[in-house]
Structure formats: C-alpha cells, structure tokens
Amino acid sequence: MKNRKTFEKLAALNEKLEIHGDYQNHSGNSVGSPVWDIYELVKNVNPDYLGVQYDICHAVTEGAYSWKLGMKRVAPWIRTIDIKDFVWGKNEKGEWQHQNVPLGEGMVNFDEFLKEYAKLKVEASISIHYEYDLGGAELGKKEISMDRMKIYGLMKKDLVWFKSNLQKYQIEI
C-alpha cells in the first residue's frame, strides 16, 4: 500500500513536470521481481507519466513460462523494453544463478516475445543491454581485458541479430 501511494504521488509529480518515469522489473526478491507486483503499483496511475521498463530477460528468469501473463497485465504501462538473454549456470560456489549471454544464445524465446509485443501493440523504446562478459566493459570499468574491436563486434552482432528478428515481425524501431 505504501509503495502504491508513492507511485501515485510520483506520477502526479511527473505530470506536473511533464516528464515520464519507468520502474524496471528485475529478478530477485525485491518489489517488482514478479511483474504482477508492478501492476499493483501502476494500476491507478496514468501511463503517460509513470510506467514500466519491461525487461524480458528478468521476466523469463522469474516466470519461465508465465512471463506472457505479466506482460499482458502491464502492457498499457510499458514504455521501455530491455533486451538481453541469459542461461542458468553454477557460480564458483556451485550455486545456480542467472548468467547473461549474447542475444539468441540463452533461454529467452525472442520469437514468442516479439509475437506478444506485436500482438499487444506495445509502443516502447527498446534498449539492448550488454551485460555478458565484455572484459569488464559491461561493468563500466575503464581498464578492460578484452580488445575493444572484439567488444564492438559482439555488440554489433547482438544489434544485427535483434534487428533481423524485429523485421520478421514487421516491428519498426
């Protein structure tokens, strides 16, 4: 309830200032990890001033097969889409964790996602996140351990791959 009131106040402030804000779903144990949490926060606000930054990777992490249900629920508030991919893998301690990988190499079913995106007629900015190993560049480090041209090549490969998938579903950016 407290969080919902905060969202309503923030949406009112955004309207007064004529700006828009988004809340990103993110896997874990925080508010908004399951996308239906976010719906409870935004259902009473004007989507022109406060909405959702929908991260398909985190949605799939949290709801492997049910991510579509959450996406449908918050679709009117989606103003930004985050694009990245992941696999489940074990860390050094042998614990299972979400591990980011290049687009198309992981568990996000981009065909299903883009079909749903088109079906729901979402109009949103799209942001590709490069969070897999890029020699430290993915963490914003100044000193990186990977050749810059290799990093650019990996980023370009993701961009080209994603654009070709958008074209399959006649989605323009």
Protein Blocks (a to p, Z undefined) as FASTA:
>chain_A
ZZmmmmmmmmmmmmmnopacdddddedjbehkammlmmmmmmmpcfkloccdddfklmmm
mmmmlmmmmmmmmmmmpcbdcdddddddddfkopacdddddehiambdfklmmmmmmmno
pacddddddfbcehhmmnopabdcbdfklmmmmmmmmmmmmmmmmmmnopaZZ
